[in-house]
Amino acid sequence: ARCHDHKFDPIPTTEYYRVVAALDGVNHGEREVADSSVAEEFAVVSKRVSALESQLRGIETTVRNKILKKREESPTKNDRSNRPRPFAEWHFDDNLRDAIGKLHGRAIGGARLENGALVLDGKTAYVQTSTLNTPLAEKTLEAWILLDNLTQRGGGAISIQTPGGQVFDSIVFGEREPGQWMAGSNGFVRTQSFSAPQESRATTTPVHFAITYQADGTITGYRDGLLYGKPYKTGFQRYAPGKSEIVFGLRHGPAGSNKMLSARILEARLYDRALSPAAVAASADKPSSFIPSRELLAAMNPAQRKKHAALKSQLAPLLAQQQSLNQKSRSKVYTVTPRQPSEMKVHIRGSVTNYGPVVKPGGIAAVPGLSAEFQLASNSGDAERRKRLANWITSPGNALFSRVIVNRVWHYHFGQGFVTTPSDFGFNGGKPSHPRLLEWLTSRFVRDKFKLKSLHRRILLSSTYRQGSKSNPDGLAIDSGNRLLWRVTPRRAEAEVVRDSILVVAGQLNPQRGGPGFEDVSIIPNNGTNYYQPIDRDAPALHRRTVYRFTPRGGRTAILDTFDCPDPSTAAPTQNVTTTPLQALSLLNNPFILRMATRMAQRITRETGNDVGQQVTRAWQLAIQRAPNNREHRLSAELVQKHGLAALCRGLFNVNDFVIIE
């Protein structure tokens, strides 16, 4: 459907792109989420910080206004009539608002305003604006910057980026050449050296820096209104409406590593054109409203200076506590980073350059009982599009959705669903074995408002699920494949379950939940390609549940492969189950198995002491979930006395009852 209509496919190309339009605003990326466990304490500290900062601003504002008034009255006051008008402008006096348009910013990671400047710590602090809803081609980035140090490498002062930071242009300090400004860009595709002198005074005097981007690819840098090094010509980046934003203090998202700038930004501007050298010079000549701390303190009277010092001493430990709590309370999750969707057009034969008619967000007409019309405009927002799509999918009239969910849950509990093709309920799929039961469970599922827990409970408490696996001749004669579920079909546990079960009985399973997965491979980059070398190490970090394993295509694990773990590069609605000699050999000789057998033996010894009889009983209870009978106990004890407890543990890993679910 992405390329053309097909007579055997009920989804036409137009409807395919309507669904694409409904999801066009979805970007994948990292977002910060708050940890509620420290949120209350953080709120209390932040309230105290705000109160003290408010008092400090009151003193500083009074003194600043006096100083600025004297500057305005100075005979050297500059003429502002010839200064270029920016597209957006941020003064950072007492807020993060755009003084011209609607690109208002929000502080993240401890970014704050102080004495007419945006304060950035070079670790977590940055400011992000709202989305730029107009296209941007030629442009000029401009900022007045006071660096904290000249040794930092790679922080961005002002950047324009796509949501998530995959594409960006930025004023960057010291990333490729120490002490030099550069035009940062994604993958350095628009970055070359300006071949300029190293920065020498940006830590003591604010520096004006601007970069212009012309349509022919010419990029020019300016420092304090004068040409900075040499211009160069490279590629040109256009930013579509709704697909760009401004960030301060960050080279590009996501935040972290060497992307953060340690500095004060006094003012910043964005122009929707490439300024001429004369216009840049005129803009750079703007008198700064920034007042150095020494000058500010010198202008205070003794009472103001004493009060200011007392407030500063109270504020310092609170700021440190606030930053510590902020780092604890914020964690990054991989999730949706939404943006304003663009106008969606049909791609003729799937081409990204040959477009057909514009389509609005919508559903698929082939789904019976539902209207495919979402009644949304082609410029509707991302949230509304996704909401309409979700409501369309979960509509009570969409019986297909609820049937598929119920069938999949049944499939996971019984080894196969009512329909044996869980991803295909169409003409090429299987027919349900119990159509009336499927419909009944589906109706209850919808009535319970799609609550999976209720569905699981209903299935697990049924007599069908609770019956045994014992066979009988009559059942075998009528239904040898057990499609009618007259008993529980014994089946081997999945590869992931086998590995996790071994870790559990050995007492080595790491219960850590959530967060980044674990990597049991060594990643070796080579000419743009990653190679993966398996790591076989006895470490708690590698003993988490298999669901948390990072699974690269080229970094497979032998024991998982042996037990039919699916290839991660393909969809696997059902898992193939094989029985091979390699499985028994792996459960005897794999280094992981040998290690876990030793760990299990150590656990049993800790729990039972050196009594062989108790060791044998405990080993069977752990691995097989029952005590051994007399013969099993006698043979196991002889094995322990002759070859050690670890040998018995290896043997129990190979018992059918350990890997077969009955």
C-alpha positions, -999 to +999 in steps of 0.1 A: +000+000+000+029+024+005+037+022-032+005+013-051-029-002-048-031-040-050-061-061-059-055-085-030-047-058-005-078-041+011-057-010+021-054+015-008-024+038-010-044+069+000-056+053+032-020+042+040-008+078+039-039+089+060-027+067+088+009+080+083-005+115+086-021+106+119+014+096+133+035+122+115+041+143+146+057+114+165+094+115+170+114+091+191+138+105+216+146+111+252+125+131+276+130+140+313+104+127+338+101+137+374+107+113+403+079+118+427+099+104+456+119+136+459+095+160+442+080+173+475+114+181+490+125+197+458+094+219+458+101+231+493+137+240+486+127+257+453+102+278+471+129+290+496+153+297+467+127+317+448+120+338+479+157+346+485+163+353+448+133+376+447+148+397+476+182+397+458+165+409+426+148+437+444+182+450+457+200+444+424+172+459+402+173+491+421+210+495+417+210+482+381+184+508+370+206+536+385+237+524+366+217+519+333+202+554+336+236+569+339+247+549+308+217+562+289+226+598+299+262+593+288+272+615+257+286+583+241+252+568+238+249+549+206+224+555+178+201+525+175+182+536+143+202+515+119+201+482+139+185+452+121+152+440+134+154+403+145+128+376+141+131+366+178+149+382+207+156+372+243+169+398+268+171+375+299+164+404+322+138+388+344+121+361+321+128+338+292+102+352+269+107+362+233+105+400+232+092+399+196+073+367+188+062+336+206+094+316+209+092+317+247+117+295+266+116+272+296+145+265+319+157+229+322+183+213+345+188+243+368+192+271+342+184+304+359+184+342+355+208+364+375+218+400+371+204+403+335+219+371+322+210+335+316+233+314+339+244+280+325+264+255+346+279+234+318+264+202+333+226+200+331+213+236+325+198+248+293+168+266+279+144+252+252+119+273+234+085+265+218+083+252+183+091+276+154+059+273+133+073+291+102+099+278+077+135+290+081+160+290+054+186+318+054+193+328+090+215+345+115+223+333+150+235+359+174+244+360+211+263+380+238+283+355+258+305+356+289+323+323+293+331+307+326+363+293+313+383+290+280+391+253+284+356+239+278+350+220+246+318+217+226+290+237+244+265+256+223+254+292+230+224+294+207+212+265+184+184+259+161+175+222+159+149+197+149+130+181+179+154+157+195+185+174+180+191+151+150+197+181+127+210+214+141+230+246+135+247+262+165+272+288+178+297+264+195+328+270+215+360+249+214+346+216+201+371+208+173+397+235+179+405+246+215+395+282+223+378+288+189+342+295+179+327+275+152+294+268+133+283+235+149+262+211+128+249+175+128+278+152+120+299+184+112+283+184+077+282+222+076+312+227+099+346+239+089+373+259+107+370+297+105+409+297+109+406+325+135+427+334+166+420+317+198+396+334+222+414+353+250+390+376+269+355+361+268+358+352+305+362+388+316+343+408+290+311+397+272+317+388+236+293+393+208+292+364+183+271+360+152+270+334+124+251+341+091+239+313+068+233+322+032+213+302+007+243+294-015+259+276+015+282+304+026+287+305+064+303+336+080+313+342+116+315+376+133+331+385+166+321+419+182+308+430+148+340+422+129+347+393+105+359+362+124+385+343+104+374+333+069+339+325+055+335+291+038+309+275+016+292+242+024+258+226+024+226+245+033+200+234+058+163+244+056+140+240+086+103+231+079+075+248+098+067+230+131+100+211+129+125+233+146+131+250+180+158+271+197+180+260+226+205+280+247+234+264+265+232+231+246+248+222+213+219+199+204+196+175+221+196+153+240+214+170+268+247+156+282+283+149+276+303+178+261+273+196+246+267+218+275+280+254+277+293+269+310+286+306+306+263+335+310+243+346+280+233+382+282+211+384+251+204+363+220+187+369+187+175+349+157+171+365+123+151+350+094+178+362+069+215+363+065+226+397+078+251+418+058+284+427+074+271+462+080+240+449+097+260+426+120+283+455+129+253+477+137+237+450+159+270+443+177+272+480+187+242+477+209+251+487+245+249+458+268+226+458+298+249+435+316+266+449+347+296+430+362+292+419+398+321+442+409+304+472+394+270+463+409+285+458+444+304+490+442+273+510+434+254+497+465+252+517+497+265+499+529+231+488+540+223+473+506+257+456+504+253+440+539+218+427+531+230+414+497+259+395+512+236+379+539+211+368+512+239+354+491+252+333+520+218+319+527+212+312+490+244+293+482+237+261+502+201+260+490+212+263+453+236+233+459+208+213+475+184+222+447+208+211+420+214+178+439+177+172+442+171+181+406+196+156+394+180+129+416+145+138+406+150+139+368+155+107+348+155+103+311+131+079+293+130+069+257+096+080+245+077+102+221+090+137+215+061+153+196+063+180+170+038+198+147+030+174+119+037+186+083+012+185+055+010+149+043+009+140+006+006+106-012+041+095-023+037+082-058+051+047-059+067+054-025+090+081-039+101+108-015+104+133-044+072+125-064+042+137-045+005+132-052-026+148-035-027+161+001-044+137+025-059+144+059-054+121+090-078+091+089-083+054+094-088+024+071-122+019+055-116-019+053-122-022+090-159-029+093-182-009+116-161+022+117-159+055+097-124+061+084-129+099+086-113+117+115-128+151+106-095+168+111-078+195+091-046+188+073-028+212+097-042+197+129-018+191+159+000+160+168-019+153+201-053+156+184-043+133+156-030+106+179-060+109+201-084+104+172-064+074+160-064+058+195-102+064+198-107+050+163-087+018+171-104+013+205-139+022+194-165-004+206-174-008+170-140-021+161-144-057+170-112-067+152-090-049+177-105-065+208-105-100+191-069-097+182-059-087+218-079-115+234-065-140+209-029-129+217-034-132+255-049-167+250-020-176+228+006-166+255-012-187+281-019-218+260+009-219+234-014-210+206-045-188+201-080-195+190-066-183+157-032-198+151-020-168+131-021-140+157-009-114+133-033-123+105-071-124+110-077-119+072-083-143+044-049-159+047-052-164+084-065-194+103-100-200+115-108-198+152-110-231+170-137-218+195-154-189+178-182-185+204-157-185+233-136-159+214-166-137+210-177-141+246-142-132+260-141-103+235-174-089+247-163-092+283-130-075+275-148-045+259-173-044+288-143-043+312-130-012+293-100-032+278-085-041+312-060-068+306-058-078+342-095-087+342-089-108+310-059-126+325-079-134+357-109-147+338-086-171+318-064-182+346-094-191+369-110-212+342-112-249+344-096-251+309-064-234+322-064-254+354-067-289+339-038-313+338-017-325+309-025-362+313-035-379+280-062-404+273-070-426+243-104-411+235-090-376+234-061-386+212-084-404+188-106-374+183-081-345+186-045-356+186-033-320+181-053-308+211-068-279+192-100-283+213-080-281+245-092-312+262-060-312+282-030-288+287-004-294+260+031-298+275+055-274+259+091-264+264+097-230+280+109-202+258+147-195+257+143-164+278+124-183+305+150-210+305+178-185+311+158-166+338+148-198+356+185-209+358+194-175+373+165-178+398+174-213+411+211-203+413+201-173+434+218-149+409+188-131+392+193-094+395+158-080+403+165-045+390+135-033+370+133-006+344+160+017+331+185+010+303+191-026+293+222-046+299+248-054+272+265-087+272+285-079+241+315-057+234+307-031+207+336-027+182+331+002+157+348-002+123+344+022+094+308+031+103+298-005+111+295-020+146+308-055+153+297-074+184+318-097+205+299-117+232+310-111+268+308-141+291+313-126+326+300-134+360+286-100+369+253-089+386+247-063+359+245-092+333+221-113+354+190-092+349+159-107+332+164-115+296+137-090+286+163-062+295+190-076+272+203-054+244+199-077+214+219-067+184+216-087+152+253-094+152+256-102+189+236-133+194+239-155+226+246-192+221+223-206+248+194-183+237+199-193+200+200-230+209+165-227+225+150-209+195+151-173+207+138-153+176+161-133+154+157-097+166+157-084+130+123-100+122+088-100+137+080-132+156+043-134+165+049-171+173+081-188+184+093-220+167+100-248+191+126-275+182+142-303+201+179-309+192+209-326+209+225-291+211+200-281+237+211-309+261+248-303+253+243-266+261+226-273+294+256-295+303+286-276+289+279-240+283+301-218+305+271-199+318+255-232+329+287-244+346+289-211+365+253-212+375+256-248+387+284-238+409+264-208+422+234-230+429+256-255+448+270-226+469+234-214+476+223-248+487+253-253+510+246-220+526+210-230+532+214-266+543+250-270+555+271-301+545+244-327+550+242-345+516+206-357+521+193-322+528+214-308+499+197-333+475+162-325+487+168-288+485+183-290+450+152-309+437+129-284+454+146-255+438+149-269+403+119-292+399+096-277+425+091-310+443+110-334+466+127-364+450+113-399+454+134-425+471+151-437+440+158-402+428+171-392+462+195-423+464+209-417+429+213-380+435+231-385+468+256-410+451+263-384+424+269-357+450+293-379+470+312-389+439+313-357+418+301-329+440+269-309+444+275-288+413+273-319+392+238-326+405+228-291+397+240-295+361+220-327+359+188-311+372+191-283+346+188-312+320+158-329+335+127-325+313+107-312+343+130-282+344+124-269+309+089-284+301+057-267+312+029-291+319 
